[in-house]
Amino acid sequence: MLLVLCVDLDDDLGRKTGVETPVVGREAVREAAVSLATADPEDSDVNVLFEGLHLADDVTDEAVEVAAVTGEEGSGVRANRTVGEEVDRVLAGLETGEDVRALVVTDGAQDESVVPVIRSRVHIDGVRRVVVRQAQDLESMYYTIKQVLNDPETRGTILVPLGILLLIYPLTIVADSLGFPGTGLGLVSAMLGLYVLGRGLGFEERFDDAVARTKEALFTGRVTLITYVVAAALLTIGSVSGVESLEMARADAISPLGVLDVIAALVFGAVQWFAAAGVTSSLGRVTDEYLAGEFRWRYLNAPFYIVAIAAVLYGVSAFFLGEATLQFLAITLTAGTLLGLGSTLSLAVAESRAERGAEAA
């Protein structure tokens, strides 16, 4: 059997029409194509669906089935995984004992990135890329450019680097007028480098996820939103305090500080603030878990562990800087160890008793 597989990697079909995918069968695919054409006549995936129907109608010497599978908006790894899952569902629904071969229909190289995922599930006879004839002529250049600029992903890929490059001249003029020659070029180069690095590492997706989580926290009243802001402020203060501690150690030292002394000075000045930030953020997380009804006693280990680690680091750094005796170091190491063990055991017992009480109830 030949399976004509129409691929819509960014799920225009599902997002714009609400059609559930995968779509299997000539009539179902035809209805989906008409629905997408009605919702967005300019979408290139309309041509993919109709081309799949056309190819299926041309096959007369063997059994043929046509299906449409979609991914997710964003066209990343998750989109490829979703396409693979829908292909599995299509293959599982085919009632045939014959070998199934696939003919993949796409509208461009981006959708063809999922071909290896499909090939891992079914043998592929070929890939058909649908190109609208009018798009090959110069008369459609304006339309093509307009469509490219309307696409959010393409717009970000093309316009952001172009905009950064166009900032070189005005920033250079401003830098020269302020008496900082070369600063403008360096600033633009840094901006472009950060953008390219962010695109390469996928930071834009993480940024979007962080923004989505922040919005959710704002509208659901999560305490962590406040505690994270406070923790960030404490971390900033701790960093400044660590640098000041290092400067004081250098001023008091007769000879240049070694690597261990530099690290000890930074830790000695910052560890209290860092510990406060950790305790604040962990208590906010525990509070949210409690309000959500998912609280576990073991979650309270986090602030105790942070205090224990901070005590150990403070004692060690103070000893290296000559601010504490060996006896003080031994006390802090012992106190940190006992605090960690005590919290672990006591909270484990409390959780065990709580679970037994819940089972008895």
N, C-alpha and C positions, 0 to 999 in steps of 0.2 A: 504494500500500500504506500502511496505517496501522500505525505502530509505537507500541505502548503501552510507555512507558519508565518503569519504576519506579526512583526515585532514592533511594539510601541514602548520603548525603554522608559520614557518619562511619564507614562500613564496619562497621556492627553485624553484617551478614550474614557477612562474611568473618571477623571477629574471633571471633564467638561460635559459628560452625558449621564454619569451615574450608572452606566452599564457595568454589571458584575462580570469580572473576567476570571478565567479564560472564556472566550466565546468560541463555541465549536459548532460547525455546520454551516452550509451555504446560506440558508435563510437567516440564521442568527447573525452571521457576519455581515450579511447584506443590511439587515436592520441596524446593526451597530454602525456601519459605515454611513448610512443615511442619517442616523441620529447625530453623529459627529459632524457631518457636512452641514446639518441644520444648525448645530450649536456654533461651529466655527468653520465656515467654508474655506478659509485660508490655511487651515492646518494641513500640513503635508501628509499626516498619517491617514487622512481620507483617501489619498491616492494609493497608499500602501494597502488598505483594505480592499479597494476596488481592483487593484492589480492582483491581489491574492485570489479574488473571485474569478478574474479573467484567466489566470493561469490554471485554476482548477477546472474551469469550463473547457479549456483547450485539451485537457488530458482525457483521452477516450480509450486508451489501450490497457488501462489498469485501474484498480480502485483508487479513489482519491478522496481526501478529506481536507477541509480548509478550517483553520483556527486562528484566533487572534490572542496573543499573550501580551501582557503589559508588565512594566517594572514599577518604579516609584519615582516621584519627582526628585530631581537632583542627579540622576544618572550616575550614581556611584556604585560601590560594592553591593549595597543593599538592593539597588535596582536590579543588578545582575542576579543576585540570589533569588529575588522575587520572580524574575522571569524563569529561572530554573525550576522553581517550585510549581509554577503554572504549567510548564512543559510536562513535568511529571504527572500532573493531574490530567492533562490532555491525553498523554500516552496511556494512562491507566484506564481512561474511559473509552478507548478505541476497542471495539469488540472484533478483533481479527487475530487469526493465528499466523498471519503472514508477517514477514519482516517489514518494518516500517522505515521508510526513508523520508527525509525532510527536505523541502525547498524553502529557504528562508527569504522573506521579503522585507526589506527595510527602506528607509528614506535617506540614509546617509551613513557616513563612517562611524558616527557616534553610536547609533543603534547596532552597528556591526561588531562593536566591542564585546557584545554578549554571545557572539557565535561560538567561541570556545566552550562556554557554559552549555549551550545547546548540543554541541558536538559530543560532549561527555555523556549525553543521555540518548542520543539517536544519531544514526549516520546521516550526514548532510550531503545531498547531491549537488547543491549549488546555492549561491546567494544572489538574489535579484535586487538591485538597487533601483528604486523608482525615482526618475528625474523628470520633472515637468518640462516639456519641450520649450515652452515660452521662456523659462528661466535661463535658457542657454543663449538668448538673444540680448543684444545691447539695450533694446527697448524696455527690458524688465529690470535693468540695473537699479533704478530708483526703488522699485518695489522690493527687490532683494535686500538692498541696504536698509530700507525701512523695516523689513521683517527681522533682520539681524539685530538692529538696534532696539527693537521692541522685545526681544527675548532677554529676560533678566540675566541668564548665565552668560550669554555671548556679550551682552552689553558690559557686564563687569569685566570680562576678559579683555575686551578691546579698548573700551573708553577709559578705564582707570589708568593703565600704563600710558596711554596717549595723553591724558590730562596731566599726569606727573611729569612727562617729558616737556610739555608746553609750559610748565612752571619754571623751567631752568632759567630762561631769560629774565622774567620779572624778579625772581628771587635773587639772581645775580646782581641786578641793578640795585635792589634794596640792600643787599649785603655790602656792595661797594659804597653806597651812600652812608652806611653806618660804620664804615671803616673796617669791615670784615671781608676782605677779598678772598674769593674761593669758597666762602661758607655756603653760598647759595647752591653751587654745584654739588658740594658735599652733602647738603641736606636733601636735594632731589635724588641724588644717588642712593642715599640711605632709604628714602621713601620707596624708591623703585625696588631696591633690594629686599626690603621688608615685605613688599607686596608679592614679589616673585616667590620669596621664601614661604610666605603664608599660603599662596596658591599651591605651591608644591607639597607642603605638609598638610594641606586640608584644614588650615586654621579657620577658614570662613565657615565651615560646617560646625566646628566647635563653638565659634562665636555666636552663630545663630542658635545653637542649642543653649548656650549660656543666657542669651537674651530671652529665649522662651522660658527657661527655668526662672529667670528673674521676674518676668511678667506673672508667671504662675504663683511665685512666692508673694508678689505684691497683692494679688487678688484673693489669695487663699489665707493670708494672714500668717505666714510662716515666720517664726521667731528667728530662724537662721539668717534671714535677710539682714536683720539688725545686728546680730552677733557677728556676722561675717564682716560687716562694715567696721564694727568696733575692733575686731581682730586685725583687720588690715591697718587701722590706725595704730594699734599697739605694735604691730610688726614694723611699721615705719619708725615709730619712736625707738624701738629696740635696735634697729639698724643704726640710727644716729647715735644712740648711746654706745653701741659697740665700737663705732669709729672714734668717738670721743675717748673711750677707754684705751683704744690702741694709741691714740695721740699722746695721752698722759703716760702710758707705759714707755713710749719712745722718748718722751722728754725726761723721764726719770732714769732711763737706762744709760749706763756709761758706754757700753759697746752696742753695736747694731743688734737688733732682735733677730732671733732665729725663727724658722718657720713655725715651730711649736709655740713659741712665745707670742707670735702674731695671732695665731689661732686662739690661744688661751685668752689674750686680751680682748679679742672680738667676742668670744663666748662669754667672758666674765661680765662685759658691759651689756650684752643683749639678752642673756638667757632668762632674766626675770621677766622682761617684757614679752619675749617669745612664749614663755610658759603661760603668762596671763592671756595672751592671744589664743593659745591652744585650749586652755580651760574655758574661755568664753565661747569659742566656736563649738566645742564639744557639748557644753551645757545647752546651747541653743539647739543643737541637733537632738539631744536627748529630750528636750521639751517638745519638739515637733513630733518625735516618735510617740511620746506619751499622749499628745493631743490627737494623734491619728489612730490611737488604739493599738499600736504595734510596739509598745514599750517592753523591753527585756532588762532584767536587772544587770545583766552583764554589760549593757551599754554604759553604765556608770563607771566601768573600769577606766575609760578613756581619760577623764580628768585626773584620776589618781595616778595613772601611768605617766601622764605629762608632768605632774608635780614631782614624781619620783625621778624621772629622767632629768628634769631641770635641777633637782638637788644634787644629783651625781655630777652633772656637767659643771655646776657652780663650784662644787668642792674641788674637782680636778683642776679647773682653770685657775681658781684662787691659789691652789697649791703651787702650780707652775709659775705663777706671777710672784710668789713669795708673800701673798696676802694672807695665807692660812698655814697652820701647822699640820704636821702629819696626823696628829690626833684629830684635828677638825676634819681632815679628809676621810679618815676611817669612820668618823661619826656620820658624815653625809652619805658615804657608800652604804653603810649599814642601814641608815634610815630609809634611803631610797629602795633598797632591796626589801626591807620589811614592809614598807608601804605598798609596794607592788604585790607582794605575796599576800599580805593581809586583805587588800581589796579584792583580789581574785578569789580567795577562799570564802570570804564573808559574803560576797555577792553571789557566788555559786550556791552557797547554802540558802541564801534568801530566795534565789530563783527556784531552787529545788522545792522548797517549802511552798512557794506560791503555786507551782505546778501541781503539787499534791493537793493543795487546798482547792484548786480549780477542778481537779478530777473528782474529788469527794463531793463537791457541790453539784 
